[in-house]
Amino acid sequence: MIGSANGTRIGITGLGVHVPERVVTNDDLAQYVDTTDEWIVDRTGIHERRMITEDQALTDIALPAARAALEDAGATPDDIDLLICATVTPDMMFPTASALMANTLGAEKAAAYDLLAGCTGFMYAIAQAYGMIAAGLSRRALVVGGDVLSSILDWTDRSTLVLFGDGAGAVVMEPVDHGGFLGFELGADGGGGVHLQYPGSGSRKFENPESMLRMNGREVYKFATRVMVSSAEAVLAECGRTIDEVDVYVPHQANKRIIDHAVGKLGVPPERTVVNVDRFGNTSSGSIPLALADARTDGRLRDGALVLMTGMGAGLTWGSALIEWTAPSASGGRG
Ligand code: ACO
């Protein structure tokens, strides 16, 4: 699916993120599996990640992110009529994480649902919110992306344990008077889904249900390096823009090697690329909003900046979005 904006200016007017307090280093993980800090840093660029504690679940980290996004937008829960939570690790299948959050926040007017698209979930969710607002079904949406993959990892499998971390982010989306989303490209290849699975997590019965994440790292690596480039190029072409015009490149934070490959193939100067996989690992649906927040902290999300985001993950799925950033001070009222 690909498309450019139809003239309706819809942007991000609030951004908030949250990660668990508990820092887990590579040396910490070496107590569980046969690995080393050197191997992990060399193959992934990851130094540490955050993980929830035994008594926590997704909404414990997603709610603070959602509250921060609302505050950033100057919005109250009552202003929200749509709440989408992209996650593969909800507190439980139902009630959904989004319904639980809408209730806790007091967003009583909001339609609320969870969205499953692996690590690409946040990209799918912002495209959906865009469509709902452009169609006039929603006036102001809260889009949350977050995962606690530590809760579904096999703590004896060194090939997956070292890659992931927990984290969440949220954005408020609504009409803006300048800037806004220019286009989206989303895709899925269920044929490759077998390479990144969570067997036993749904209604399909397995002989040895272990309910843990399973991954063929080499196949996912090949897929990732391909779609991170093709999806970004597709959305740029659709919007009539070139990579030279991109001010901030926000790739999914799966592995520094995958990011470096995309940066090289696309021709993005490294200084325009946001990288925080070293501190957070792969936080799945939390990855892109966490990286956006870092770009803002760095001062890179200035008004009018052209921002390219690309995600990929389980499904297999991928997705890109191109947005002209709307900064609060310059807009004089973003709506
Ligand atoms: N520590 C030490 N050795 C390890 C570890 C580890 N943590 N993990 C694997 N190895 C070993 C392997 O067993 C293998 O040993 P062998 O040669 O004796 O069999 C050796 O290291 C090389 O393994 P490879 O799989 O070839 O290592 P590679 O360089 O491909 O790196 C990695 C593995 C990091 C997983 C890489 O393939 C990768 O990044 N893949 C993409 C993963 C990804 O991004 N997944 C997330 C997708 S998004 C989502 O939706 C969740």
Residues whose N, C-alpha, C, O or C-beta is under 5 A from the ligand:
A	BS01	ACO	D34 T35 T36 W39 R43 G118 C119 R158 S159 V162 G217 R218 V220 Y221 A254 N255 M312 G313 A314
